[in-house]
Each structure stands twice: as C-alpha cells, then as structure tokens.
Amino acid sequence: MQNLDILSTITFAQGGAQQGPGGITGMIAQFFPFIILFVVLYLIIIRPERRRAKQHRELIQKLKAGDQVVTNGGLHGKVTHVEQAIITIQVAEGVEVEVERNSVARLQQTDSEPQESSENNQ
C-alpha cells in the first residue's frame, strides 16, 4: 500500500513538470500584469521624483550670495555667505541665520523674474 502512495506522488509530480498549454506561456501571462504595473509606477512615480531630486541637487550646488531663497522651515531670506555645507541667510535687517545647504527648498522669485510655470503651461 505504501508503494502505491509513493508511485502516485511521483506520477503527480511529473505531471506538473510537463510543459503543456499552460507551461512557460501561462507563467508569463501570470506575471504580465505585474510587469505592466511596475512600468506604470516607474513612469508615474519614480522617474519624476528622480528628476525633481536632480533639479534640487543642482539648485543647492549653484547657490551664491545674493540669491533670494526659501528654506524647508519657511524662512525667506537673502543668501549672504556660502560655505561647503552651511549658508548664511539674512532674514531681516541685522538678523542672519546659518542653515544647512540642503535645507533650501527653492529660490524665491522676484517680481522682475518671469515665472517658468506660466511659460511652460502656454
């Protein structure tokens, strides 16, 4: 009786290994939605985020004295001194604050500068 159980187990295992109509093609068909999902997520989330991070790195590298900036904490000010990792921002007359270079969120646009977002939308 025990030999019959082993024989049926071996036969069942061999039947699952055969390449029939649901073989490799069926496996690819099962993974196809996951592949499409990954491609969509890459195009919608990962790629634009990498682009924003690259633009922010370039902004940080190009900071110079005289730039009007906004920090991640919401401070608005004018860059007065730039070091390798720290910048000094004048937030009011006679009030200067040292902040990490990475804490700069964006450059503050002045009224004389054209707005890039309105030009890109047209």
Secondary structure as UniProt FT lines:
FT   HELIX           2..17
FT   TURN            21..22
FT   HELIX           24..41
FT   HELIX           42..46
FT   HELIX           47..61
FT   TURN            65..66
FT   STRAND          68..71
FT   TURN            72..73
FT   STRAND          76..82
FT   STRAND          86..92
FT   TURN            93..94
FT   STRAND          95..100
FT   HELIX           101..103
FT   STRAND          104..107
FT   TURN            111..112
FT   HELIX           116..121
//
